């Protein structure tokens, strides 16, 4: 498949919201091993079966396809860092998280929303991945909110919702990209994202109205940035709004399409926006995104591993 088609296919797969898991086992020397996966699916209640897929390029591919037991740990919404650790090339992953061994000796991540200890039931070849089907031998659920994943980014609905309430003045912006171009609005010699103040109705109502004003077939997406402008007592919420994969660049009711390679040369009065757009250009090139929380000067970027 052509590179651009692979990217479009990956983006289309990303439209399906999933949970985030860490799959664990032990290698042939009984050392704990694990990787982050969102390809987890329940299969059967009787017998109790589940599945998860593993990339054939994984350094632990042989260990997982030849092991006797493995566990699937469904991460809780506060465990984004755990997900990042097991998705990155970290030397001692288990030294950075709290865990314990199950009765079968399989590593279990402490604080997980739920976990399933399995025997390896079947391995199915599937293109550039293999499907691990596990027979559930033991499990536990804490009934806590799980960590979500959508279009290349984590989402924690409760935290996001709490961030948006009790604000006196809120501005909503739409970050919309198509074929290497983003919509920007130019006014008085300075560029900005399409933005609308929340006056009546909800944040989602305001975002939908903003998209309609632009005249583009974008969909309300996930929160890409939440930052406070303390001097002006405002909160800015930037949504990354995806377009269908077959969208073409067409004239807009408002704003213009700007090549992403040109964005750095545009004049932007808001330094926070300048930083945001530079980050977006970098992340868009690899198809994985992060979320910024903070103010116009300092904040925290929650990065997602490729």
QUITA-V425601 format. One record per residue. RES is the residue in one small letter. OMEGA is omega in whole degrees, -180 to 180 (999 if undefined). NEAR is the number of other C-alpha atoms within 8 Angstrom. D_LAST is the distance of its C-alpha to the last C-alpha in Angstrom with 1 decimal. Layout:
res=RES omega=OMEGA near=NEAR d_last=D_LAST
res=RES omega=OMEGA near=NEAR d_last=D_LAST
This chain:
res=x omega=179 near=4 d_last=19.8
res=x omega=-175 near=5 d_last=19.5
res=x omega=-179 near=6 d_last=16.3
res=x omega=178 near=6 d_last=17.1
res=x omega=177 near=8 d_last=18.1
res=x omega=179 near=9 d_last=14.9
res=x omega=179 near=9 d_last=13.0
res=x omega=179 near=9 d_last=15.9
res=x omega=178 near=8 d_last=15.8
res=x omega=178 near=8 d_last=12.2
res=x omega=179 near=11 d_last=13.3
res=x omega=175 near=9 d_last=16.5
res=x omega=-178 near=8 d_last=15.0
res=x omega=178 near=10 d_last=13.2
res=x omega=179 near=8 d_last=16.8
res=x omega=-179 near=8 d_last=17.5
res=x omega=-178 near=9 d_last=17.1
res=x omega=167 near=9 d_last=16.2
res=x omega=179 near=12 d_last=16.3
res=x omega=-180 near=14 d_last=13.8
res=x omega=166 near=13 d_last=15.0
res=x omega=-179 near=14 d_last=14.9
res=x omega=-174 near=12 d_last=16.7
res=x omega=175 near=15 d_last=19.0
res=x omega=174 near=14 d_last=21.7
res=x omega=178 near=14 d_last=23.6
res=x omega=-175 near=11 d_last=23.7
res=x omega=175 near=6 d_last=27.0
res=x omega=178 near=5 d_last=28.0
res=x omega=173 near=6 d_last=27.4
res=x omega=-179 near=7 d_last=24.6
res=x omega=178 near=11 d_last=22.1
res=x omega=180 near=10 d_last=18.6
res=x omega=177 near=9 d_last=15.8
res=x omega=178 near=9 d_last=12.3
res=x omega=180 near=12 d_last=10.6
res=x omega=172 near=12 d_last=11.4
res=x omega=-178 near=9 d_last=12.5
res=x omega=-178 near=8 d_last=14.6
res=x omega=178 near=11 d_last=17.6
res=x omega=170 near=7 d_last=21.0
res=x omega=-175 near=7 d_last=24.6
res=x omega=-173 near=8 d_last=26.8
res=x omega=175 near=8 d_last=30.4
res=x omega=-178 near=6 d_last=32.6
res=x omega=0 near=5 d_last=35.4
res=x omega=-178 near=6 d_last=34.2
res=x omega=-178 near=9 d_last=31.3
res=x omega=173 near=13 d_last=28.2
res=x omega=177 near=13 d_last=24.5
res=x omega=174 near=13 d_last=21.6
res=x omega=-179 near=11 d_last=17.9
res=x omega=179 near=11 d_last=16.0
res=x omega=-180 near=11 d_last=14.3
res=x omega=179 near=9 d_last=12.7
res=x omega=178 near=8 d_last=15.5
res=x omega=-179 near=5 d_last=13.4
res=x omega=178 near=7 d_last=12.8
res=x omega=-179 near=5 d_last=15.1
res=x omega=-178 near=7 d_last=16.8
res=x omega=-179 near=11 d_last=17.4
res=x omega=-179 near=7 d_last=21.1
res=x omega=-177 near=10 d_last=21.5
res=x omega=-179 near=10 d_last=20.4
res=x omega=180 near=8 d_last=22.3
res=x omega=-178 near=6 d_last=25.3
res=x omega=176 near=11 d_last=25.4
res=x omega=-178 near=6 d_last=28.2
res=x omega=169 near=11 d_last=26.5
res=x omega=180 near=16 d_last=23.1
res=x omega=173 near=14 d_last=22.3
res=x omega=-180 near=11 d_last=20.0
res=x omega=177 near=15 d_last=19.6
res=x omega=-174 near=14 d_last=19.1
res=x omega=174 near=17 d_last=17.8
res=x omega=-172 near=12 d_last=20.1
res=x omega=178 near=10 d_last=19.2
res=x omega=-175 near=6 d_last=19.6
res=x omega=177 near=10 d_last=17.1
res=x omega=-179 near=10 d_last=13.9
res=x omega=177 near=7 d_last=14.0
res=x omega=177 near=8 d_last=14.5
res=x omega=-179 near=13 d_last=11.4
res=x omega=-180 near=12 d_last=9.3
res=x omega=-176 near=11 d_last=11.6
res=x omega=174 near=13 d_last=11.2
res=x omega=-177 near=10 d_last=7.4
res=x omega=177 near=7 d_last=8.0
res=x omega=-179 near=6 d_last=10.7
res=x omega=-175 near=7 d_last=13.6
res=x omega=-176 near=4 d_last=17.0
res=x omega=-178 near=6 d_last=18.8
res=x omega=-175 near=9 d_last=16.6
res=x omega=174 near=9 d_last=19.7
res=x omega=-178 near=6 d_last=21.6
res=x omega=-180 near=7 d_last=19.5
res=x omega=174 near=9 d_last=20.1
res=x omega=-179 near=8 d_last=23.4
res=x omega=175 near=9 d_last=24.0
res=x omega=-179 near=8 d_last=27.0
res=x omega=175 near=9 d_last=28.1
res=x omega=178 near=9 d_last=29.4
res=x omega=178 near=5 d_last=32.8
res=x omega=-179 near=7 d_last=31.3
res=x omega=-179 near=6 d_last=29.4
res=x omega=178 near=15 d_last=25.9
res=x omega=177 near=13 d_last=23.7
res=x omega=-179 near=12 d_last=23.6
res=x omega=178 near=10 d_last=21.5
res=x omega=176 near=8 d_last=24.1
res=x omega=179 near=6 d_last=23.9
res=x omega=179 near=12 d_last=21.9
res=x omega=175 near=14 d_last=23.3
res=x omega=174 near=12 d_last=24.2
res=x omega=-179 near=13 d_last=23.9
res=x omega=178 near=12 d_last=25.1
res=x omega=-169 near=15 d_last=26.5
res=x omega=162 near=12 d_last=26.8
res=x omega=179 near=11 d_last=28.5
res=x omega=-175 near=13 d_last=26.7
res=x omega=-177 near=8 d_last=28.7
res=x omega=173 near=7 d_last=27.3
res=x omega=-177 near=10 d_last=24.6
res=x omega=176 near=8 d_last=24.2
res=x omega=-178 near=7 d_last=22.8
res=x omega=176 near=7 d_last=20.6
res=x omega=-179 near=5 d_last=19.5
res=x omega=175 near=6 d_last=16.3
res=x omega=168 near=10 d_last=16.0
res=x omega=180 near=13 d_last=18.8
res=x omega=176 near=12 d_last=20.0
res=x omega=176 near=14 d_last=21.2
res=x omega=-178 near=13 d_last=24.2
res=x omega=174 near=13 d_last=25.5
res=x omega=-174 near=12 d_last=29.0
res=x omega=178 near=12 d_last=29.0
res=x omega=180 near=8 d_last=31.5
res=x omega=179 near=7 d_last=30.9
res=x omega=177 near=9 d_last=29.0
res=x omega=178 near=7 d_last=29.1
res=x omega=180 near=7 d_last=28.2
res=x omega=-180 near=7 d_last=28.5
res=x omega=176 near=6 d_last=28.6
res=x omega=-179 near=6 d_last=26.3
res=x omega=-180 near=7 d_last=23.8
res=x omega=177 near=12 d_last=20.4
res=x omega=-178 near=16 d_last=17.0
res=x omega=179 near=12 d_last=15.9
res=x omega=-175 near=13 d_last=12.9
res=x omega=178 near=13 d_last=13.7
res=x omega=174 near=11 d_last=12.4
res=x omega=-177 near=11 d_last=8.8
res=x omega=173 near=11 d_last=10.5
res=x omega=168 near=11 d_last=12.5
res=x omega=177 near=10 d_last=16.2
res=x omega=-170 near=10 d_last=19.1
res=x omega=-178 near=6 d_last=22.2
res=x omega=-179 near=6 d_last=24.8
res=x omega=179 near=7 d_last=23.4
res=x omega=-179 near=10 d_last=22.8
res=x omega=-180 near=8 d_last=26.3
res=x omega=-180 near=7 d_last=27.9
res=x omega=-170 near=6 d_last=26.4
res=x omega=-173 near=7 d_last=28.2
res=x omega=176 near=6 d_last=31.7
res=x omega=178 near=4 d_last=34.7
res=x omega=-178 near=8 d_last=34.1
res=x omega=-177 near=6 d_last=37.1
res=x omega=-177 near=9 d_last=35.4
res=x omega=174 near=11 d_last=32.1
res=x omega=-178 near=12 d_last=30.6
res=x omega=177 near=15 d_last=28.0
res=x omega=178 near=13 d_last=26.1
res=x omega=176 near=14 d_last=24.2
res=x omega=-172 near=12 d_last=21.3
res=x omega=-179 near=11 d_last=21.5
res=x omega=177 near=11 d_last=19.8
res=x omega=175 near=10 d_last=21.1
res=x omega=177 near=6 d_last=20.7
res=x omega=178 near=7 d_last=19.7
res=x omega=177 near=10 d_last=22.3
res=x omega=179 near=12 d_last=22.5
res=x omega=176 near=13 d_last=25.7
res=x omega=179 near=12 d_last=27.5
res=x omega=179 near=11 d_last=31.1
res=x omega=179 near=9 d_last=33.5
res=x omega=179 near=6 d_last=36.4
res=x omega=175 near=4 d_last=38.9
res=x omega=-180 near=6 d_last=36.9
res=x omega=-179 near=10 d_last=33.6
res=x omega=176 near=12 d_last=30.5
res=x omega=174 near=10 d_last=28.7
res=x omega=171 near=10 d_last=26.6
res=x omega=-172 near=12 d_last=28.8
res=x omega=178 near=10 d_last=30.0
res=x omega=178 near=10 d_last=32.5
res=x omega=176 near=9 d_last=34.1
res=x omega=-179 near=12 d_last=34.3
res=x omega=176 near=4 d_last=38.1
res=x omega=-178 near=4 d_last=39.0
res=x omega=-175 near=7 d_last=36.9
res=x omega=175 near=7 d_last=33.4
res=x omega=-179 near=8 d_last=30.1
res=x omega=177 near=7 d_last=29.0
res=x omega=-180 near=8 d_last=32.5
res=x omega=179 near=13 d_last=32.1
res=x omega=179 near=13 d_last=28.7
res=x omega=178 near=9 d_last=30.1
res=x omega=179 near=8 d_last=33.2
res=x omega=179 near=12 d_last=31.2
res=x omega=179 near=13 d_last=29.3
res=x omega=179 near=8 d_last=32.7
res=x omega=-178 near=8 d_last=34.2
res=x omega=-179 near=10 d_last=31.7
res=x omega=180 near=9 d_last=32.6
res=x omega=-175 near=7 d_last=29.2
res=x omega=179 near=7 d_last=27.9
res=x omega=179 near=10 d_last=24.8
res=x omega=176 near=8 d_last=23.9
res=x omega=-177 near=11 d_last=23.5
res=x omega=-177 near=8 d_last=19.9
res=x omega=179 near=9 d_last=18.2
res=x omega=-180 near=11 d_last=19.1
res=x omega=-180 near=12 d_last=17.1
res=x omega=173 near=12 d_last=19.5
res=x omega=179 near=14 d_last=22.6
res=x omega=-178 near=13 d_last=24.9
res=x omega=169 near=11 d_last=28.6
res=x omega=-172 near=11 d_last=31.1
res=x omega=-178 near=8 d_last=33.5
res=x omega=-178 near=5 d_last=36.2
res=x omega=177 near=5 d_last=36.5
res=x omega=180 near=9 d_last=35.8
res=x omega=171 near=13 d_last=33.1
res=x omega=179 near=12 d_last=29.7
res=x omega=177 near=13 d_last=27.2
res=x omega=-179 near=13 d_last=24.7
res=x omega=179 near=12 d_last=22.3
res=x omega=171 near=14 d_last=20.9
res=x omega=-171 near=12 d_last=18.3
res=x omega=-176 near=13 d_last=20.4
res=x omega=176 near=10 d_last=19.2
res=x omega=172 near=11 d_last=21.6
res=x omega=-173 near=7 d_last=22.4
res=x omega=-178 near=6 d_last=20.8
res=x omega=-179 near=4 d_last=24.3
res=x omega=176 near=7 d_last=25.2
res=x omega=177 near=6 d_last=27.0
res=x omega=180 near=7 d_last=27.8
res=x omega=177 near=4 d_last=31.2
res=x omega=-177 near=5 d_last=33.5
res=x omega=173 near=9 d_last=32.9
res=x omega=177 near=7 d_last=35.5
res=x omega=177 near=8 d_last=34.1
res=x omega=-179 near=11 d_last=31.8
res=x omega=172 near=9 d_last=30.5
res=x omega=178 near=9 d_last=27.5
res=x omega=176 near=10 d_last=26.2
res=x omega=-179 near=9 d_last=24.1
res=x omega=179 near=9 d_last=20.9
res=x omega=-180 near=6 d_last=22.0
res=x omega=-173 near=8 d_last=25.2
res=x omega=-178 near=10 d_last=24.0
res=x omega=-180 near=7 d_last=24.2
res=x omega=-179 near=5 d_last=27.8
res=x omega=176 near=8 d_last=28.8
res=x omega=178 near=7 d_last=31.0
res=x omega=-178 near=10 d_last=29.6
res=x omega=-177 near=6 d_last=31.9
res=x omega=-179 near=6 d_last=29.4
res=x omega=178 near=8 d_last=27.4
res=x omega=178 near=8 d_last=24.9
res=x omega=178 near=9 d_last=24.3
res=x omega=179 near=10 d_last=23.9
res=x omega=180 near=8 d_last=21.2
res=x omega=-177 near=9 d_last=19.5
res=x omega=176 near=9 d_last=19.7
res=x omega=177 near=10 d_last=18.5
res=x omega=-180 near=8 d_last=15.3
res=x omega=180 near=9 d_last=15.0
res=x omega=179 near=10 d_last=15.6
res=x omega=-175 near=8 d_last=12.7
res=x omega=179 near=11 d_last=10.2
res=x omega=-178 near=9 d_last=11.9
res=x omega=180 near=6 d_last=11.5
res=x omega=175 near=7 d_last=7.8
res=x omega=176 near=9 d_last=8.3
res=x omega=-171 near=12 d_last=6.5
res=x omega=179 near=12 d_last=9.4
res=x omega=-179 near=12 d_last=11.2
res=x omega=179 near=12 d_last=14.8
res=x omega=173 near=12 d_last=17.6
res=x omega=178 near=10 d_last=20.7
res=x omega=176 near=11 d_last=23.8
res=x omega=-175 near=11 d_last=26.5
res=x omega=-178 near=11 d_last=27.1
res=x omega=-176 near=6 d_last=27.0
res=x omega=178 near=6 d_last=24.8
res=x omega=-177 near=10 d_last=22.1
res=x omega=176 near=7 d_last=18.9
res=x omega=177 near=8 d_last=15.3
res=x omega=-174 near=7 d_last=13.1
res=x omega=178 near=8 d_last=9.6
res=x omega=-179 near=11 d_last=6.5
res=x omega=179 near=7 d_last=3.8
res=x omega=999 near=5 d_last=0.0
